[in-house]
Structures are given as structure tokens and as C-alpha cells.
């Protein structure tokens, strides 16, 4: 699911990702590219005839125009959320990052799907997803936890087992956006009350307010009688109420901001500023923190205390993870390993990348990949790298079994540009490179190395990490591995 690039076409890194996904997931899984094609092409029927899209379609890619299936709920969230998210250099990155869940819901409903795996465009899938689906069906919704504080969850991969569960999440996001509007209405009403209080009258004045006759105010012996509060609409009145923890207040936005404050404060004049004019950092209001809050919110709201959104494991099992780390801010990492108490049911033996492993292997987007070996100690996987010297490497193995057979005729004529290293590549009789995580100092580890099911190439250099034929047992060391 990507935004259409009207000038310059589809970015090269997305082309590599699509080729990789088509090669590794077909024919068992349908690969779909969702984009707002109509925003670039008045006649969307011509999209499939453009050379690039024609090549991808010949390889099995399904093109879907999101503008053709968008619902009224999606339009409403799009309009309301412009007041919720900060602009990023004249870009609506944070708003569109949340909007995609509504578009995913619209596409699933239009196609009649009940389950789907959404993959961000800078992620390379190395797992054969169809082999994991039976285990993933134990998760109502699933995503990849990022921050050790459990305040950020990424949708590097986002699993939906049933459409109704996704609708529950999008309804939560819609209520959050509506809550911001309700809160602003309550604040405006409060300012109106303050203005009335500041304007005393010499004699009683009767006025009709919302159909009721009220005394607005009176001066008596030099004392100002406090005016009555203006009646608020139900939603605005609830928004004005202070958050009460659990059970939550009725305004989801108020609850979200109160929950987020310890993780995202403080900026002078920031969002929801207090009496000292200290508020939240604007960019902290994003889909990652909303995913994290939804996980907690749905857990505390449910009768069985089970969240609809479960964490996927993001660090390998390790018997020597410190249960009580002495370093400030560090956590017991075993809870985010397979079968840990903070993740869902076991899904085979691999782990997933929220973006930390890809940042170590290929660097960050901000530095355009020039900082390979990057480790963020605030990340769950970052702490595994620091505490147990866990590392991710591209290594040779035969576990990634796929066969590319539907290579297009025009690609063959061009020497295989569309397929690249995938042309005729099969692991049925050969080894290819794939990412594996290994940690030092655990002789009891069930696996010498743990497969990484997806690689989040944050620096967008996806071409560097596509499978290559290799000699089994060899290893390609990342430039940042010291």
C-alpha cells in the first residue's frame, strides 16, 4: 500500500520490494499493490499499460486503486485527522500512516477478504507467509513492538485475521479523531464561560440558553455571583472531564494524550500543554503510539483482559537475558522473544523486524544508509544488540524455498531486468542469502541462529538485501558489525 508518485514513477526501492515479494510469496499468496492511482491518472485503466506496471502485472502483481473503494468512514477520518497529526515538511506522513488502516479495511471489504498481511513498502519478506498463516490465525491483529517502554508499535508487518477486528481498530482511531474535535469544542465553551464571568451586569438579566431560562449574573454588595456553566453537548461535556485512568474516560483522545504524556513530554507550547505551557512533542502523536495505546485500551476494555492487538516476537530466545537489567531504561528482553509473556502464541521459530534490525544492517533513512551498525538503546531489539551482542547478518541457507517460473517474455528479452536476481532462481537445489539473528553467550539456545521473517530496510536500499545465490554456510558481514 503506497502513495502514487505522479512525477518520477514508482521509487526504485519499492520496485525491488515488489519483485522480491512476488518471487517469494507466489503462487500460494496473492500479492496486491494498493495505491491512489486516480490522483495521477484521470483514466486509471491506462495504469496497467504503463511499462513498469505491465511488467509487474505480468509477474502476478494485482493493482488496486484505493480511490475506487474508499468509504465514508475513511473520508471522515481523513478530514478529522488533519487536526490531529503534525505536518512533516509540508507532507502528511503521520496522517497517511494512520489512514492506511482505513484503506486496508476498504480494500479487504471490496475484495471479500477476511485475512491479510499488510507489509510496508521498505520491507523484504523472507518467510513464506502461507506456511505461517495457521499460527498467525491465533492472533486477532498482530504488529511489531518497537520501544522498550511499549509506547511504540510499528506496522512493518500488520496481520489481520478477521475483517471485524480491523474494523474495531479503525473505529478506535475514528473515535480518537472525533475526541480531538469534542475536546476543542469543550475548550471553546470554557472560554465562553470565562468571558461571561468577566463581564458583570448591574441588574439581573434573564436569557435563554439551549431552551432553558437562566440568570446570567448579578452584582450584590460588591460581590460577583458566579455565572452558571453553559450547557455542553454530551460529547463535549465528557471531553471536559479529567481522565480517570481505568475505567477510561469516554473521550479516547483525552485518554490517549494522558497515557502518552510520560513518554512524549515535554515541549514548550506542545500538544495539550499544561499550566506551565509544557506539552507533548507533536511528532509523538503518530500511528505507532496509537497502535501501542490501542493494544492497552482493548486489553483493559475486554472482559477476559485479552487485547485484540498482539505483539509479534522481535528478539531471539536467549537463556541469559538479564531478568533485572542494571542499566537504566533496560528491560527483561525475554518477554519479547518467542513464547515470551508480552507476545502472542508461537509462530514457528523466527522473529520479526519492527525496523531495528534493518537499521543495524543498512543504516537509517535520515542518514541515507551511511550509519550502518546503528543501534537505538530505546528499541527492544537495540537492547538485545547492546546487552547480548545480538547481530543480524545475511547468511546462506536453504530454508527459504521458492521457485520463480512466471518470468515475463519482455523481461527475458531485456536480460531479466524486471526479475533481477530472481530469474530462474530456486532454493529447491541451492542456497540463497537471507537475514539471521544470532546472539553471543548462550550455549543452550535451541537454534544457532534465528531466521528474521522480514527485513525493514529503513534506508530504502532494498536492492542490497535481495536473496543471492551463495555457497551454503558462508556469511555476508554487515558493514557496521564491529
N, C-alpha and C positions, 0 to 999 in steps of 0.2 A: 504494500500500500504506500504509494509515493505521490508527491505533488508533481503535476505535469510541468516540465521545463519547456516553455514556449520557445525560448531562444537557446540554441546550442544543443537541444535534444536531451535525451536521457544521459545522465552522467555516466562516465565510463565505469566507475566502481559499482553502480547498480547493474550495468550490463554484465559485469563479471559475476555478481551475486546471482543474477537470474540464470546465467549459463550453468553455474555451479549447482543451483537448486534443481534445475531441470535434469541435470546429469545424475544427481544423487538420489532424487526422490521419485522419479518416474520408473515404471508406469503405475506403481501402486498408489501414488498420491497425485491429485490434481494440483497443478501449480498455477496460481492466479495473480496477475498484476492488476491492482486496483488503482486508478488514477482519475483525476478530474480532466479528462481529455477534452471535454466540450469547452473548457476555458481557453484552449488553444486552437481548437478546430471547430468551426461552425458546423461542418458536416463530419461527424465522428466516424462515419463509415469509411473515410479515407485513411484512418489511422492504421488499419491492418494492411494497407497497401504501401505504406512507407517502408523503405528498405530494412531498417533496423527491426521494426515491429514485425515485418513479414518474415524475417529470418527467425525471430524468437517464436512466432506463432508456428512456423514450420517445425520447430523443435518441441512443440507441445504446449507453449505458454498460452493461457487463456487471458484475453484482455477484457477488462470490465470498467466501464465508465461510471464513476461514483455519482456523477450528477444526474444520471438516469434513474437512480434508485433512492435518492435522498428523501428522507421522511420529514414530516412537520416537526417531530421531536428533535431531529438533527438540526433543522433550521433554527428552532427556538434556542437550543443550546449555543449554536454558533453566534446568534445575536446577543444573548445574555452574557456569554463568556468573554466577550470583548472588554467588559468592565472588570473581569476577574483577574486576567493574566496580564503581565507586563509585556510591552513590546520589546523585541530583541533586534536592535539596529534596523528599525523600520520593517521588521519581519515578525510575523505572528507565529513564531516557532512554538511557544508554550501553549497557545490556544489550539493550534492544529494538532499538537501532540495529544491533547485530550479529545479533540473532535474525532480522531481516527476510530475511537471505540464505538462511537455512534455510527460511523460509516461502515465499520465492520459488521455491526448489527444489521444495518440496512442491506448489505450485500448478502449476509447469511440468510436473512428473511426472503430476499428476492430469489435466491438460488435454492431455497428449501433445505439448506444445510442445518444440521444440529450440532456438529462439532467442527472445529477448525483450529489450526495453529497459525497465529499471526507472527510474522518474522520481520523485524526491522531491516531496512534495505542495506545496512552495512554489516549484516551478519551472514556468515557462511555456515550452513548446516552440514555437520559431519555424521550425524546419526541418521539412520534410515527410520524416518518418523513412523512409518506404518508398523514397525516392529515394537515401538514404544506405546502405541495407542492403547492397547489393552490395559497397561498400567496407568497411563495418563487419565483414563476414564474414571479413576478413583478420585481425581481432582475436579471439583466443580469448575473452578477457574484456577489458573496457575501462572506465576510470573517469577522473575529472578530478583531476590533481595540483594540490595547493594550496600547500604550503610550498616555499620556495626550497631548503630543506635536503633535500627529497624525503622528509621524515619524516611527511607527512600527505597522504593522497589521499581526496577526497570521492566519495561515490556520488550526487552531484547527479543525474547520469545514470550508469547502470551497465548495460553491454551484455553479453549472454551469447550467444555464437554456437552453443554446444552444451551440453546439459544436463550432460554428463560433466565439462566444465570447471568449471561451477559446483559440482558435487559435490566436485571436487578442492579448491576453496577452502573449502567448508563442512567438509570433513574436516580441513583445516588448522586451522580455528577450533576444531573439536571437540578435536583433539589439544592445542591451546593450553590450552583449559579443563581438560582432563584433566591436563595437565602441572602446572597450579597445585595440583591435588589431590595429585599424586605428590610435588611439592616439599614440601608441608606434611607429608606422611607421612614423608619423609626427615628433615625438621627435627625432627619428634616423636621419631623413632628416635634422632637425635643427642642430643636432650635426655635420653632414657632412658639412653644410653651414659654421658653426663656424670653422671647420678645414681648409676649403678653405680660409676663411678670415685671418687665422693666418699664411698663407704661401704665402707671396708676391712674385711676379715674376719681374725680371728686364725688361722684354720686353713683349709686348702684346702677349698673347697666345690664339690661337683660338682652340676651342674644340667643339665637337658635344655633345649636351645634349638633350636626348629624341628627336632626329631628328632635333634639331634646332642648328644653328651655333651661338655661343655666345662668347663675350670677357670675359674671366675669371677675369682678374685683371691687373693693371699696376701701377708701381711706377712713380710718376711725381712730381718733385721738393720736394721730401721728404714726399709727401702726399700719403696715401694709398687710392686708389679708391675702394669704397665698391663693392664687387662682387655681381653679380645678384643672386637672390634666386634660388635654384634648383627647377625645376618644380615638384610639388607634384601630386600624383594621386588624383582624385576628392574627394574620401572619406578621405584621409589623410589630404588634404587641409582644408576640412570642420572641421576635428578634431582639427586642429591647431588654428582655430578661437576661440576667447574667448566666453564663454557662454553669451547669450544676454537676459536671462530671458524669458519672453513670448513676441513674439513667440520664441520657443526654438531653439537652435542650432540644426543642423542636426545630430550631434553625441549624441546619447542617453546616452552613458556612461559619456560624459563630463557634460551633464545636470544633471545626477543623482548625480555625485560626488559634483557638485556645490551646489545642493539642500541639500545634506546630510551633508555638512561641518558644519553648525551651530549646528547640533545635535551630531556629532561624532568626532569633533576635541577636543583635539589635542594630537598627539603622535609624539615624535621626530623620524624623519625618517619614518613616517607613509605613508599611501597611498596618492598619489597626493600631496606630500609635497610642501609647498610654499618656498619663498626665505629664510625664517627663519628655513627651514627644519622641519616645523611642518605639519603633515598630518593627515589623518583620521585613527582612530583605525581600524586595519584590520578586526576584527570580526564584525564591524558595517556594513560591506558590506555583506549582507545576504538577504535571500528571504523575510524577514519581512519588511525591509526598502524598498526593491524593490516593494513589494505589495503596500506600502504606497505611493511611488512615482508614480507608475502606476495609482493609483486612482486619483492623482492630474493631471498627464500628460494626461490621457484620458479625463478628465473633461475640461481642457483648450484647448485641441485639437478638441473637438466636437463642432459642430455648435450650439447646444442647451445648452452647458455648463453642460451636464449631464454625469457623469462618468459611465463607464461600470462596475466598481467595487464599490459596495455599502457596507456600514458598517451595520452589524447586531447589534441590541441593546445589550449592555453588563452590564447595571446597571438598577435597577428597577425604575419605576416612583416615584417621591417624590416631593411634593409641596414645600418643604422647602430647596431644594438645593440652596445654595447661588449663586445668579446671578453674583456677583462680589466678589469672594472669596478674603479675605485679605491675606491669606497665599501665599507666593511667589511660583510660579510654579503651583498653583492650578487653576482649570478651572470651568466653568459652566457645571456641570455634566448632566444637563437636556438634553443637546444636544445629549447624547449617550444613553438616555432612550428610550423606545418605543415611536414612533412618534416624537422624537427629530429631530432637523433640520440637524444633522450630520449622521443620519441613514436613511435607506431605509423605504419603506412602512411597516405598522404594520404587524407583523406575530404573530397572537394570543396574548396571554398575557405574555409569558415568555421572558427570556433573555438568552444570550449565554455566555460561558466562554472562553476567549482568553487564559487564564492559571492562572489568578489572584485568582479566587475563589477556584480553586483546590489547589493552593499553600497555601492559608489560611487554608483550611480544612485538607490537607495532607502533607504540607511541600514542600520543593524544592528538585529537583533532586540532586543538588550539596551537600546537607546535608542528602540525602537519607531519607528524611521524618522526621528527628529529630528536625526540626524547625517548627512544626505545629503552626499555628497562624501567619505565615509570612505575612507581608504587605509591598508592594513596593509603596511608595508615588508617584513614577513616572508613575504608572499604573492608568488608568481611574477607574477601579474597586477598586484599592488600595485607591484612594482619597475618594471614597464613603464609604469605611470602616473607614477612619480617620475622615471625615467631619460629616457623619451622622450615624456613628457606625453601618453600614450595616454589616450583618453577614450571612454566609451560613451555613446551618445545614441539616443533614439528618433527615427528619421528615416523619411521617406516613401519607399516603394519598391514595385515591383510583383513582387518576386521570390518573395514568399510567396503562392503560388497555392492557394486553397481555395474551395470553394463549399458554403455551408450550405443544404441543401434539406429536411432532415427535421425541421423545426420542429414541435413538438407542438401539437395543437389547443388544449389548455388554456393553453399559454403564449401563443398568439396571442390568446386571449380576455382574458388579463391584460395585454395590451400588450407581451408579449415579455420579461417579467422573467427567465425562465429563460435565454433566448438573449442578452439584453442587446444589446451592440453587434454580435453575430454574426448577428442576424436578417436573412436575405436578403443578407448581406454576401458579396461575391465580389471577388477581385482579378483576375479574368479581364479586367475592363474598368475597374479602379480601382486606386489606390494606397492602402496602409494603413501605419500606423506599425509599425516593428519595430526591434530594437536592432542597432546597428552600432558597431564599434570602429574608430577612426582614430587614427593617431599622427603627431606633427609631425616634420618634418625628413627625410623620406625620399622624394625625388623619383623613386626607382627602384621604389617599391612597385608591385607588379602590380595592386593594387586601391586606389582612393582610400579605400575603407572596406571593412572585413571584416565579413561577417554573423556575428552571435552566434546560435548554434543554439538555445541555451536561456538563459533569464534566471533566475538563482537569486535570488528576491526574499526576502532574508533577513529583512526587517522584516515579511513576510507581507502587505504591501499590494498583493496581486496585481491588484486591480481597477484600479490606476493605470497598468498597463503592458499591458493588453489591446489588440489592434490596433484602431485607429480610422481611419475614412476621413479622407483628408487630400489636400492638393494636392501632387502629386509634386514632389520637390526641396526641400520645407520640412523644418525640423528643430525638434524639441522639446528645448530645452536642459534638462539636469537642474539642480535647484536648487543642487547642490553644485559645479557646474562653474565654476571661477574663472578 
